[in-house]
Amino acid sequence: MAPAVGDAGPSGPADDTPSLTIRRVLENFPGDVLDWHNQLGDDSLIVKRGSIVPICRFLKREPGLHYNLFLDLTAVDHLPREPRFEVVIHLYSVPHKHRLRIKIPIEEGDPAMETLTSVWKGTDWFEREVWDMYGIVFQGHPNLVRILLYEEFEGHPLRKDYPIDRRQPLIGPKN
């Protein structure tokens, strides 16, 4: 559901007319889009986590859209809000010069979603970083191991409830 015309968002008035990208996703994935907006031409979709891989494949392969460039994947911890986490993906269509942000709400009790490595291989390390920092599991990922912290590290430090004074196990050199 789009914001009402004239409602001011963080960077100006919102538009309730869906862009071509938003219209095509709404037509092809009815019921999978939880919300959308295109404030100042900034297209954003909020989608169900179970539909993210088919939606991304569609966005990449559809000739009129052709979101062929994966830019970024990260997460946000909204504690105490439910759902607690949000995975955020940024895409770009090189031939059409369009940007798209996709958000996927993730519940604290089941912090997992499908990997996007089958759509864009470049998501590999981004997903590993999100798992390392937030503990969100990417099901089907080819190598979901820590990328920034050492294997013995306990917890996920970018979670808002992670204690800042927590001591971690010391590791010595491996000979």
N, C-alpha and C positions, 0 to 999 in steps of 0.2 A: 504494500500500500504506500503510495507516494505521499509526501507532505502536501498540504494545501498550497495552492498558488498564493504567492505573497508572503508565506511564512519565511521569516529570516532564519537562515542557518548560520553556521559559524563564519562563512565567508560571503554571505549575500543571500538574495532571494532564491527560493527553490522553484523548480519548474515541474509541473505535474504531467508533462507530455513525455512519454517514454521514447528514448532514442531507438534507432534501428536495432542495436544490440539487445537492449532490454526487451523490445517487442518480440524479437526472434526467440529469445530464451523463454519468455512467457508463453509463446505459442507452442514451442516444442517440449517444454517441461512444465505443463500445468500442474500446480500443486507442489512443485519443488522449490519455488521461489517464495521465501517468507516475507521479503520486503525489498524495495528498490528505491533509488533516487538518482537523479542526474543533475544535481545542483551545479550550475555554471558549466555544464558540459562534462562534469566529472561523474561518469557512470559508475554506480555501485549496486551490487546485488548481494542479498543475504539469502543463502540457500541451505537446504537440508544437507547434512553431512553425507547421507547415503547416496545423494545424487551428484556429488562433486565430480567424480571421474567422468560420467557420461556428459555432463554439462561442459567440462573442460575439453573433452574430445570434440564435441560439437563446435565450440568456440574456435578451436584450432583448425578444424577441417572445413567448416562452412565457408564457401567461396566469398559470400558477401560480407563476412566478418573477418575471418582469417587472423585470429589472434595467435600469431606464430612465434611471438617472443615472450617467453616467461621472464619477468623482471625480478620478482621477490616473493618470498613466503616467510611469514613471521607469525607470532602469536601475541595475544594480549590477555593478561589476567585481570578480570574485572571484579575480583573479590570485594565485597560480599554478594555482588549481583549474581543471579542465576539466569541463564547458564554462565558459569564462571569464566570460561575461556572462549576466545574467538581466534580462529586461524584466519589470517588475512593474506590474500594472494593478489599480486599486481601483474597484469598482462598488458601487452601492447600489440596492436596490429600494424606492422610495418607498412604494408601496401595502402592501408586506409588511414593511417596516422591517428588511431583511436586508442585511448587508454581505458582500462577496466579494472575495478577493484571488486574482489569477491570476498565475502566474509562468511565463515562457517561457524555457527555457535557449537560449542563443545561442553558437555556437562562434566562437572567435577567427578561424579561417580563412575563415569565411563569415558576417560580422556583419550579417545582414539578416533581415527578416521582412515580412509583408504589412502595409500600412497599415490602420488601423481607422477611417479617416475616412469610409468608406462606411457604417459602423455608427453612429458618433457623430462628428459634425463637430467637436466640441470637442476631439478628440484631436490636431487639426492642430498647434497650437503646442507641445504636449507632445512629440510625435514629433520636431518640429524641434529642440527643446531636447536631446533624447536623441541625435539625430544630431550636433548641434553639440558636445556635451560628451563623448560616448563613441564616435562614429563608427559607430553602428548605423544601417543604411540601412532605411528603410521603403518597400518596393517599392510603386509605384502612388500614392505620396503626391502630391497636386496641386501642391505648392510646397516641395519639400525643399531649403531654403536656410538658411544660418545665421540664428539669431534673436538670439543673445546676443553673438556675436563678429563681427568684421568679416571680409569675404570673403577677405582675404589671409592671415588667421590660418592657421598651419600646425599640423596635428595636432588632437587632441581632449583637452583638459586634465584631464578627470576620469578618464582611464585611469590606472591605477596605475603604469604604466611611463612616463608622460609626465615628462620631465625638468623639475624645478622651476626650474632656472636657464636654461632655453632662452630664447634671444632671438628675438623675433618681428620680421618686417619692419615697418618704420615706414611709416605712411601719412600723407600730408599732406592738406591741404584740397583739395577738388575745385572748381576755378573754372570 
